[in-house]
Amino acid sequence: MSEAKADNLGIISLASVIAAALALVLFVLPAEYDIDPTGAGELMGIKGMAGYSVAALSKQAEPYYSDSVAFPLAPFESIEYKYDLAQGQSMVFTWQAISASNDPEAELIFDMHSEEEGTDPEDSVSFDIGRGGQASGSFVAPFNGIHGWYWENRTGEEIMVELATTGFYSKATTYGPNGAFSKSFPEKPAADEVNGQ
């Protein structure tokens, strides 16, 4: 091998090592390990991306609860409904949009997101955003906070959104045009039920 080819190979190898080190420091460490020595991960919005992890089995000290709600949404009206969940607590959910005309293509704009306890609501984390008429699945809270949905009706007719969940939540809150309204789980029985009447 000629000396010129050996020098080129050395330069290429050195450049590869430098590029790999830069990728590690600028991308891998901030995204995977929440280590951001340059601050570039924060600027790019990748800092701590893989920081939320949960175990496959999560035993809970508290019982689970079931909740079903329905919200009529007039044209261009929106609503938010969120549950208080601690980190690692889970829920199973299903929701659907039903139009006044029973249109099978009825859809809402939706955003399934979470707000971490003690942070600005503008810093919410979205998990599922789009347009659609239904969704079902399971959710495990990556941190303590409120977790739920925003729905908006952008059609010209009323749409009913129906939500059913089962999970380890302690409270649910509705955020609508008239303010915020909460209910606790288990819902407290009326006074006459407590007294056996």
C-alpha positions in Angstrom: 0.0 0.0 0.0 1.4 3.4 -0.9 2.1 6.0 1.8 -0.5 8.4 0.2 -3.3 5.7 0.5 -2.3 5.0 4.1 -2.5 8.7 5.0 -6.0 9.0 3.3 -7.1 5.9 5.3 -5.9 7.5 8.5 -7.7 10.7 7.8 -10.9 8.9 6.9 -10.7 6.8 10.1 -10.0 9.9 12.2 -13.0 11.8 10.6 -15.3 8.8 11.3 -14.3 8.6 14.9 -14.9 12.4 15.3 -18.3 12.1 13.5 -19.3 9.2 15.8 -18.2 11.2 18.9 -20.3 14.2 17.8 -23.3 12.0 17.1 -23.0 10.5 20.6 -22.6 13.9 22.3 -25.2 15.8 20.3 -27.9 13.2 19.7 -27.6 9.9 21.6 -26.7 11.1 25.1 -29.4 13.8 25.2 -32.2 11.7 23.7 -31.4 8.3 25.3 -29.8 9.2 28.6 -31.0 12.7 29.4 -27.3 13.9 29.4 -26.9 17.1 27.4 -23.3 18.5 27.9 -23.7 21.0 25.0 -27.3 22.1 25.4 -28.0 21.1 21.8 -30.4 18.4 22.8 -32.6 20.9 24.6 -32.6 23.2 21.6 -33.5 20.4 19.2 -36.2 19.2 21.6 -34.8 15.7 21.9 -33.5 15.9 25.5 -34.9 13.1 27.6 -37.0 11.6 24.8 -36.4 8.0 26.0 -36.5 9.1 29.7 -39.9 7.7 30.4 -39.8 4.0 31.2 -42.3 1.7 32.9 -42.2 -1.9 34.0 -44.3 -4.6 32.3 -46.0 -5.4 35.6 -47.2 -2.7 38.0 -49.0 -3.8 41.1 -51.2 -1.0 42.6 -52.2 -0.5 46.3 -55.4 1.2 45.3 -58.4 -0.4 43.5 -59.2 0.5 39.9 -62.3 2.5 38.9 -64.4 2.7 35.8 -65.7 5.9 34.3 -68.1 6.7 31.4 -68.8 10.2 30.1 -70.4 11.8 27.1 -70.0 15.3 25.9 -72.1 17.0 23.2 -69.9 19.3 21.1 -71.6 22.0 19.0 -69.9 23.0 15.8 -66.4 24.5 16.6 -66.7 23.7 20.3 -64.0 21.8 22.2 -63.6 20.0 25.6 -60.8 18.5 27.6 -61.2 15.5 30.0 -58.2 14.4 32.1 -57.4 11.9 34.8 -55.0 12.3 37.8 -52.6 9.4 37.5 -49.3 8.8 39.3 -46.3 7.6 37.4 -46.7 3.9 36.4 -50.5 3.9 36.9 -52.5 2.8 33.9 -55.9 3.0 32.2 -57.6 1.3 29.4 -59.8 3.5 27.2 -62.2 3.7 24.3 -63.8 6.8 22.8 -66.0 7.4 19.8 -67.6 10.4 18.0 -71.3 10.1 17.1 -72.8 12.8 14.8 -76.3 14.0 15.1 -77.0 12.6 11.6 -75.4 9.2 12.5 -72.7 9.8 9.9 -70.3 6.9 10.1 -67.5 9.2 9.0 -68.0 11.7 11.9 -64.6 12.8 13.2 -63.1 15.1 15.7 -59.7 16.7 16.1 -58.1 15.0 19.1 -55.0 15.2 21.2 -54.2 12.6 23.9 -51.7 14.3 26.1 -50.3 14.7 29.6 -49.2 17.6 31.8 -46.6 16.8 34.4 -47.4 17.8 38.0 -45.7 21.2 38.8 -44.9 22.2 35.2 -46.5 24.7 32.9 -49.5 23.3 30.9 -47.8 24.7 27.8 -45.1 22.0 28.3 -47.6 19.1 27.9 -46.5 15.9 26.2 -48.7 14.6 23.3 -49.0 10.9 22.6 -51.6 10.8 19.9 -52.8 13.8 17.8 -55.0 13.7 14.7 -58.5 13.6 13.2 -60.7 10.6 13.8 -63.9 9.1 14.9 -62.7 6.6 17.5 -59.7 5.3 19.4 -59.1 2.5 21.9 -56.0 1.4 23.8 -54.1 1.4 27.0 -52.0 4.1 28.6 -49.4 4.1 31.3 -48.5 7.4 33.0 -44.9 8.3 32.4 -45.0 10.8 35.3 -47.3 12.1 38.0 -49.9 14.5 36.5 -53.0 14.8 34.5 -53.5 12.7 31.4 -56.3 12.7 28.9 -57.9 14.1 25.8 -58.7 17.3 24.0 -61.5 17.0 21.4 -62.7 19.7 19.0 -65.6 19.5 16.6 -64.8 21.3 13.3 -67.9 20.2 11.5 -71.2 22.0 10.9 -73.3 19.6 13.1 -73.3 18.5 16.7 -71.1 15.5 17.6 -71.3 13.5 20.8 -68.0 12.2 22.1 -68.4 9.1 24.3 -65.5 8.0 26.5 -65.3 4.8 28.7 -62.2 4.1 30.8 -61.0 1.7 33.5 -57.9 2.6 35.5 -56.0 3.5 38.6 -57.0 7.2 38.6 -58.1 9.2 41.6 -59.8 12.1 40.0 -61.2 13.3 36.6 -61.5 16.9 35.5 -63.5 18.4 32.7 -62.1 21.6 31.1 -64.7 23.4 29.1 -66.1 26.8 28.2 -67.7 27.1 31.7 -64.5 26.3 33.6 -63.0 23.2 35.2 -65.1 20.6 37.1 -63.7 17.6 38.9 -65.0 14.4 40.3 -63.2 12.0 42.7 -63.0 8.2 42.6 -64.7 6.6 44.3 -67.5 9.1 44.0 -68.8 9.8 47.5 -72.3 8.3 48.1 -75.1 10.7 48.9 -75.8 11.3 52.6 -79.0 9.2 52.5 -77.1 6.2 51.1 -74.6 6.4 53.9 -77.3 6.4 56.5 -79.0 3.4 54.9 -82.1 5.3 53.7 
